[in-house]
Amino acid sequence: MSHTPHELAEEFPAQAELISRLKQEDAHFAKLAEEYHDLNRAVHRAETNVEPVSDQVETDLRKARAGLKDQIWGVLSKAA
């Protein structure tokens, strides 16, 4: 199985424990994390041509992932 880059614990290594805790305790954060996970996998599949998409779709996926990452950072920075 290949390594999928940009997982949350990799993106925010200093907050890995907090991410784990918030996934258990905060339903909103858990939903954001799950959406990020699903979107990140879609980006990875597009980038590796497992599921080829147009350049525009790939760009849109990356922008959506970045938006979710910003939301997640907002929650993490308030919870820390």
FIKEBA-997705 format. One line per field, with one value per residue: residue in one letter; residue number from 1; x, y, z of N, C-alpha, C in turn. Coordinates in Angstrom, 2 decimals, decimal comma. Example, Ala and Ser with C-alpha at 12.3 -4.5 7.8 and 13.67 -1.06 7.14 Angstrom:
// residues 2
r <- A;S
k <- 1;2
n.xx <- 13,19;12,85
n.yy <- -5,69;-2,25
n.zz <- 7,80;7,08
ca.xx <- 12,30;13,67
ca.yy <- -4,50;-1,06
ca.zz <- 7,80;7,14
c.xx <- 13,20;12,90
c.yy <- -3,30;0,03
c.zz <- 7,80;7,87
//
This chain:
// residues 80
r <- M;S;H;T;P;H;E;L;A;E;E;F;P;A;Q;A;E;L;I;S;R;L;K;Q;E;D;A;H;F;A;K;L;A;E;E;Y;H;D;L;N;R;A;V;H;R;A;E;T;N;V;E;P;V;S;D;Q;V;E;T;D;L;R;K;A;R;A;G;L;K;D;Q;I;W;G;V;L;S;K;A;A
k <- 1;2;3;4;5;6;7;8;9;10;11;12;13;14;15;16;17;18;19;20;21;22;23;24;25;26;27;28;29;30;31;32;33;34;35;36;37;38;39;40;41;42;43;44;45;46;47;48;49;50;51;52;53;54;55;56;57;58;59;60;61;62;63;64;65;66;67;68;69;70;71;72;73;74;75;76;77;78;79;80
n.xx <- 0,85;0,55;2,04;0,11;0,53;0,33;-1,40;-3,31;-1,91;0,65;0,75;0,31;2,27;2,98;0,56;-0,58;-1,52;-3,56;-5,24;-6,09;-7,47;-9,49;-10,91;-12,27;-13,76;-15,04;-17,55;-17,90;-15,24;-14,41;-15,94;-14,89;-12,26;-12,69;-13,79;-11,56;-9,73;-10,99;-11,01;-8,28;-7,38;-8,66;-7,32;-4,74;-5,17;-5,80;-3,42;-1,62;-2,58;-4,28;-6,96;-7,55;-8,03;-9,14;-6,89;-8,05;-9,99;-8,31;-6,91;-9,04;-9,72;-7,40;-7,55;-9,89;-9,07;-7,07;-8,67;-10,17;-8,09;-7,29;-9,57;-9,45;-7,01;-7,81;-9,57;-7,80;-5,91;-7,43;-8,11;-5,78
n.yy <- -1,18;2,19;5,22;7,92;11,24;14,28;13,76;14,52;14,28;14,37;16,86;18,54;17,89;18,54;18,74;16,25;14,56;16,15;16,29;13,62;13,43;15,39;14,32;12,33;13,70;15,98;16,54;18,20;18,77;16,16;15,60;17,49;16,50;13,97;14,68;16,02;13,89;12,19;13,90;14,41;11,87;11,66;13,67;12,59;10,22;11,39;12,78;10,70;9,43;7,28;7,65;9,37;12,83;15,99;18,81;21,08;20,04;18,69;20,86;22,20;20,28;20,36;23,00;22,87;21,05;22,59;24,62;23,19;22,37;24,83;25,44;23,37;23,97;26,33;25,36;23,74;25,62;27,15;25,27;24,53
n.zz <- 0,00;-0,83;0,40;1,42;0,93;2,91;5,07;8,02;10,52;9,61;8,42;10,58;12,78;15,45;16,65;16,67;18,75;19,81;17,58;17,42;19,86;19,52;17,38;18,69;20,62;19,58;17,50;15,26;14,54;14,00;11,75;9,92;9,78;8,67;6,18;5,15;5,04;3,12;0,88;0,60;-0,11;-2,59;-4,01;-4,00;-5,49;-7,94;-8,52;-8,83;-10,99;-10,63;-10,59;-13,09;-13,76;-15,10;-15,45;-14,32;-12,57;-10,79;-9,72;-8,49;-6,55;-4,97;-4,02;-2,51;-0,57;0,67;1,74;3,64;5,26;6,30;7,84;9,69;10,94;12,17;14,15;15,61;16,51;18,26;20,15;21,28
ca.xx <- 0,00;1,39;1,88;-0,62;1,06;-0,55;-2,33;-3,35;-0,83;1,87;0,65;0,36;2,86;2,98;-0,82;-1,09;-2,29;-4,77;-6,09;-6,68;-8,44;-10,63;-11,71;-13,11;-14,57;-15,67;-18,21;-17,62;-13,86;-14,36;-16,50;-13,88;-11,14;-13,11;-13,88;-10,18;-9,18;-11,57;-10,55;-6,86;-7,26;-9,06;-6,20;-3,65;-5,53;-5,70;-2,00;-0,91;-3,31;-5,10;-8,24;-7,20;-9,01;-8,59;-6,07;-8,93;-10,58;-7,24;-6,69;-10,19;-9,58;-6,34;-8,06;-10,85;-8,27;-6,43;-9,71;-10,45;-6,90;-7,39;-10,61;-8,92;-6,02;-8,55;-10,05;-6,64;-5,27;-8,29;-8,16;-4,43
ca.yy <- 0,00;3,38;6,28;9,09;12,45;15,35;13,35;15,56;14,13;14,77;18,30;19,19;16,88;18,97;18,64;14,90;14,08;16,97;15,84;12,36;13,70;16,13;13,40;11,57;14,54;17,11;16,02;19,10;18,52;14,81;15,72;18,18;15,59;12,93;15,32;16,25;12,58;11,75;14,80;14,17;10,63;11,96;14,41;11,64;9,36;12,20;13,08;9,48;8,91;6,12;8,13;10,58;13,91;17,14;19,71;21,98;19,28;18,46;22,15;22,43;19,38;20,88;24,21;22,44;20,47;23,70;25,28;22,35;22,44;26,11;25,30;22,48;24,75;27,25;24,62;23,32;26,76;27,58;24,20;24,31
ca.zz <- 0,00;-0,95;1,40;0,95;1,58;3,41;6,12;9,05;11,50;8,91;8,19;11,89;13,66;16,85;17,14;16,39;19,90;19,86;16,47;17,84;20,93;18,99;16,57;19,62;21,50;18,91;16,30;14,13;14,12;13,41;10,39;9,11;9,59;7,73;4,86;4,71;4,70;1,86;-0,17;0,42;-0,88;-3,98;-4,61;-4,21;-6,62;-9,16;-8,76;-9,22;-12,15;-10,33;-11,11;-13,83;-13,90;-15,82;-14,63;-13,57;-11,46;-9,82;-9,06;-7,61;-5,41;-4,10;-3,36;-1,49;0,52;1,38;2,52;4,81;6,13;7,02;8,86;10,72;11,69;13,03;15,32;16,38;17,18;19,37;21,15;21,87
c.xx <- 0,89;1,06;1,15;-0,08;-0,05;-1,62;-2,24;-2,21;0,51;1,89;0,81;0,98;2,84;1,59;-1,41;-1,96;-3,61;-5,75;-6,82;-7,77;-9,68;-11,51;-12,69;-14,14;-15,39;-16,25;-17,93;-16,20;-13,75;-14,88;-15,51;-12,72;-11,49;-13,23;-12,48;-9,56;-9,68;-11,06;-9,06;-6,61;-7,63;-7,95;-5,07;-3,94;-5,43;-4,23;-1,23;-1,58;-4,01;-6,53;-7,96;-8,37;-8,35;-7,74;-6,93;-9,55;-9,52;-6,94;-7,81;-10,14;-8,53;-6,80;-9,05;-10,11;-7,61;-7,45;-10,06;-9,29;-6,90;-8,43;-10,12;-7,89;-6,71;-9,05;-8,87;-6,01;-6,11;-8,27;-6,83;-4,20
c.yy <- 1,23;4,39;7,46;10,31;13,38;14,88;14,38;15,46;14,52;16,29;19,09;18,24;17,27;18,85;17,24;14,36;14,84;16,56;14,56;12,58;14,39;15,26;12,62;12,45;15,62;16,64;16,88;18,86;17,15;14,83;16,40;17,24;14,49;13,48;15,55;14,93;12,11;12,59;14,60;12,90;10,86;12,72;13,45;10,72;10,11;12,45;11,87;8,78;7,58;6,39;9,44;11,57;15,03;17,98;20,61;21,27;19,04;19,73;22,45;21,53;19,90;22,12;23,84;21,84;21,58;24,45;24,50;22,39;23,73;26,05;24,44;23,20;25,73;26,57;24,23;24,47;27,28;26,55;24,03;25,12
c.zz <- 0,00;0,14;0,77;1,66;2,06;4,39;7,25;10,05;10,90;8,69;9,49;12,92;15,14;17,47;16,95;17,53;20,03;18,76;16,87;18,89;20,39;18,09;17,45;20,33;20,80;17,57;15,08;13,62;13,45;11,98;9,46;8,79;8,58;6,32;4,29;4,25;3,33;0,69;-0,45;-0,38;-2,35;-4,70;-4,93;-5,40;-7,95;-9,52;-9,26;-10,41;-11,90;-10,80;-11,83;-13,93;-14,69;-14,87;-13,77;-12,38;-10,39;-9,04;-8,07;-6,37;-4,44;-3,35;-2,25;-0,30;1,33;2,24;3,77;5,79;6,93;8,13;10,03;11,56;12,64;14,30;16,21;17,15;18,34;20,51;21,89;23,12
//
